[in-house]
Amino acid sequence: MKRSIASVALALIAGCESPETGNDVPRVVDSGGVRVVTNVDLAGVPVLSVDRAPELHVGWDDGDPAFEAIYSGALFPGGGAAVTDLQAANLIVIEPSGAFNVIGRRGEGPGEFRRLTAVQVLPSGNLFTWDQSLQRATEFDRDGSLVSTVTFPSLGDVTLEPNGMIGEDRIGWIPTGFAVRRRETGADWMSGQLAVTSLNGTTMDTVAAVPMALLEYEDGRPLSIPFMRIGLGGAWRDGFVWTSSDAPQAVWLSPDGDTTQVSHWPSSRQEVSDSVWRGHEALTRERMSDVPEEVVSGRLATQKARATAFLPEFRSVAVAPDGALWLGRFEVESLQSRRFLVLAPDGVVRSWVQFERPVRVLDLSEEMVLVKELDPLGIEAVAVYRLPS
């Protein structure tokens, strides 16, 4: 097992001098073979707006698929995309023309799914899908024909999911869930593992431990804390990137789990003001609309008593194939984000990217971004936008 990236990053911070005040040029130093980038000022970072007219949009027009719970997605290099629908238990391939093909159905047989949580486009152009419940990887060609099915051994208490290709013949896996165990009163970061498998293998090579969620306990039970601090990241062609939402910092790792680069930037987190809390209350009530009012009110009262002074630094993370990083700004009124802070592969803050409405980024290429959108009634759609330059 490699050393935790949290301890590596803290050691690097301690070994670096603070940048000069007023210097808006990123400061880059070498610390024991690790590139450390300090972005000093976000005030001059450009804000780029995504074109309102997407290259592809499916979900809101007559004849479009009726998405129930879009969970993950992947872009095809030549255009089009594939997305998973967690509730419908199927895979939808969308061509550049907007034509679509629904693959699979709920079940446990070949080509069927119980909990379809990930899809990746392989170098061959085929689709690699992951069923979290069945612990099964299934490969399809673009037309939906089943190519192969492989069942993995139990992954233990931590849930891992495939997140991207590393090179041409390896798949990077990241932690996305864990089993909560009873423990003493206090706070503790739950950790998960980054792992790598060969393209056709089932043996997980664990390469690094990463922070997943900061949990607080009372009398041995986890507390309900609003605005929880979590670890987020992804795989790219040269390894992994990992962050934790309580700090403006990202760590790049090699396929073997060695830290190669750390980037810092000024905090842009928001104070939990009365207006912010009202937004959180509105979103909570919307999500718990079928729960009795006394239960909802009790939960909100408990959360307010335990709320931190500031929101997390960001809500979501997406990693591009070249190692660029998109950090979705935390918005209390939505589970998605309108604005994203973009870091280049070299760790330098590149820009803010802003969408017209809140979105969840599903995948990125060098020119396109695949997102999930919601209309005012909560109807889901898939859109592909050209990246602003």
Secondary structure as the mmCIF struct_conf table of DSSP 4:
data_model
#
loop_
_struct_conf.conf_type_id
_struct_conf.id
_struct_conf.beg_label_comp_id
_struct_conf.beg_label_asym_id
_struct_conf.beg_label_seq_id
_struct_conf.end_label_comp_id
_struct_conf.end_label_asym_id
_struct_conf.end_label_seq_id
HELX_LH_PP_P HELX_LH_PP_P1 LYS A 2 SER A 4
HELX_RH_AL_P HELX_RH_AL_P1 ILE A 5 ALA A 14
TURN_TY1_P TURN_TY1_P1 GLY A 15 GLY A 15
BEND BEND1 CYS A 16 CYS A 16
HELX_LH_PP_P HELX_LH_PP_P2 GLU A 17 GLU A 20
TURN_TY1_P TURN_TY1_P2 THR A 21 GLY A 22
BEND BEND2 VAL A 25 VAL A 25
HELX_LH_PP_P HELX_LH_PP_P3 PRO A 26 PRO A 26
STRN STRN1 ARG A 27 SER A 31
TURN_TY1_P TURN_TY1_P3 GLY A 32 GLY A 33
STRN STRN2 VAL A 34 THR A 38
TURN_TY1_P TURN_TY1_P4 ALA A 43 GLY A 44
STRN STRN3 VAL A 47 SER A 49
HELX_LH_PP_P HELX_LH_PP_P4 VAL A 50 ASP A 51
BEND BEND3 ARG A 52 ALA A 53
BEND BEND4 GLU A 55 GLU A 55
STRN STRN4 LEU A 56 VAL A 58
BEND BEND5 GLY A 59 ASP A 61
TURN_TY1_P TURN_TY1_P5 ASP A 62 GLY A 63
BEND BEND6 ASP A 64 ASP A 64
BEND BEND7 GLU A 68 GLU A 68
STRN STRN5 ILE A 70 LEU A 75
TURN_TY1_P TURN_TY1_P6 PRO A 77 GLY A 78
BEND BEND8 GLY A 79 GLY A 79
STRN STRN6 ALA A 81 ASP A 85
TURN_TY1_P TURN_TY1_P7 LEU A 86 ALA A 89
STRN STRN7 ASN A 90 ILE A 94
TURN_TY1_P TURN_TY1_P8 PRO A 96 SER A 97
BEND BEND9 GLY A 98 GLY A 98
STRN STRN8 PHE A 100 ILE A 103
STRN STRN9 ARG A 106 ARG A 106
BEND BEND10 GLY A 107 GLY A 109
TURN_TY1_P TURN_TY1_P9 PRO A 110 GLY A 111
STRN STRN10 PHE A 113 PHE A 113
BEND BEND11 ARG A 114 ARG A 115
STRN STRN11 LEU A 116 VAL A 121
TURN_TY1_P TURN_TY1_P10 PRO A 123 SER A 124
BEND BEND12 GLY A 125 GLY A 125
STRN STRN12 LEU A 127 ASP A 131
TURN_TY1_P TURN_TY1_P11 GLN A 132 GLN A 135
STRN STRN13 ARG A 136 PHE A 140
TURN_TY1_P TURN_TY1_P12 ARG A 142 ASP A 143
STRN STRN14 LEU A 146 THR A 151
HELX_LH_PP_P HELX_LH_PP_P5 PHE A 152 SER A 154
TURN_TY1_P TURN_TY1_P13 GLY A 156 ASP A 157
STRN STRN15 VAL A 158 ILE A 166
TURN_TY1_P TURN_TY1_P14 GLY A 167 ASP A 169
STRN STRN16 ARG A 170 PHE A 178
BEND BEND13 THR A 185 THR A 185
STRN STRN17 GLY A 186 SER A 198
TURN_TY1_P TURN_TY1_P15 LEU A 199 ASN A 200
STRN STRN18 ASP A 205 GLU A 218
TURN_TY1_P TURN_TY1_P16 ASP A 219 GLY A 220
STRN STRN19 ARG A 221 PRO A 222
BEND BEND14 PRO A 226 PHE A 227
STRN STRN20 ILE A 230 ILE A 230
STRN STRN21 GLY A 231 TRP A 236
TURN_TY1_P TURN_TY1_P17 ARG A 237 ASP A 238
STRN STRN22 GLY A 239 SER A 244
TURN_TY1_P TURN_TY1_P18 SER A 245 ASP A 246
BEND BEND15 ALA A 247 PRO A 248
STRN STRN23 GLN A 249 LEU A 253
TURN_TY1_P TURN_TY1_P19 PRO A 255 ASP A 256
BEND BEND16 GLY A 257 GLY A 257
STRN STRN24 THR A 259 HIS A 264
HELX_LH_PP_P HELX_LH_PP_P6 ARG A 269 GLN A 270
STRN STRN25 GLU A 271 GLU A 271
HELX_RH_AL_P HELX_RH_AL_P2 ASP A 274 ARG A 287
TURN_TY1_P TURN_TY1_P20 MET A 288 ASP A 290
BEND BEND17 VAL A 291 VAL A 291
HELX_RH_AL_P HELX_RH_AL_P3 GLU A 293 ARG A 306
BEND BEND18 ALA A 309 ALA A 309
STRN STRN26 PHE A 310 PHE A 310
BEND BEND19 GLU A 313 GLU A 313
BEND BEND20 ARG A 315 ARG A 315
STRN STRN27 SER A 316 VAL A 319
TURN_TY1_P TURN_TY1_P21 PRO A 321 ASP A 322
BEND BEND21 GLY A 323 GLY A 323
STRN STRN28 LEU A 325 GLY A 328
HELX_LH_PP_P HELX_LH_PP_P7 ARG A 329 PHE A 330
TURN_TY1_P TURN_TY1_P22 VAL A 332 GLU A 333
BEND BEND22 LEU A 335 GLN A 336
STRN STRN29 SER A 337 LEU A 343
TURN_TY1_P TURN_TY1_P23 PRO A 345 ASP A 346
BEND BEND23 GLY A 347 GLY A 347
STRN STRN30 VAL A 349 LEU A 364
BEND BEND24 GLU A 366 GLU A 367
STRN STRN31 MET A 368 LEU A 374
TURN_TY1_P TURN_TY1_P24 PRO A 376 LEU A 377
STRN STRN32 GLU A 380 ARG A 386
HELX_LH_PP_P HELX_LH_PP_P8 LEU A 387 PRO A 388
#
